[in-house]
Amino acid sequence: MLRFGLRALFESAGAAYVGSVLAYLVEFGVILLLGNHRWIDAIQMAPTFFLPIVSGASLAYLLKNHLSRASYFAWIVPGCFFLRALAEVTRSPYSPNSEVWNTLIGIDCGSSECLYEALFTVPLVCALSYSVTSAFIRIYKRNNLARDTQVLF
């Protein structure tokens, strides 16, 4: 049980934060090539979160031979951090509902320098994408194994 818990902790931190760094590196490369435009950021990061979804799925695909049941729970640690950030932002005395959206998810996060989005939302999206992709990969591998064993008998 302890081994599973440690594996889930390391896998969730790896999926969330390695995937986030990968997404930000790709975004930085695209910005270098095309210039810094607001529409590029809106497509790549918030509110679509295209790059974090792709980076989490890519990470799961690259690790497809090393996935375990702990990969289903990779979103728990970043989810707890996100809920803590959400509670902090909503308890802010000068924070209307639109400010909560912009701080954590929206594209107009200038007042917080988009740090809440970068440190809490993007890792959660990467981890969710990693978990869903790893579940599909494990199901696919299980179905192929079952089909291969039926052919043998």
Secondary structure, DSSP 4 states (H G I P E B T S, - for coil): -HHHHHHHHHHHHIIIIIHHHHHHHHHHHHHHHH---HHHHHHHSTTTTHHHHHHHHHHHHHTGGG--GGGGGTTHHHHHHHHHHHHHHHT-TT--HHHHHHHHTSS--GGGTTHHIIIIIHHHHHHHHHHHHHHHHHHHHHHHHHHHHHHH-
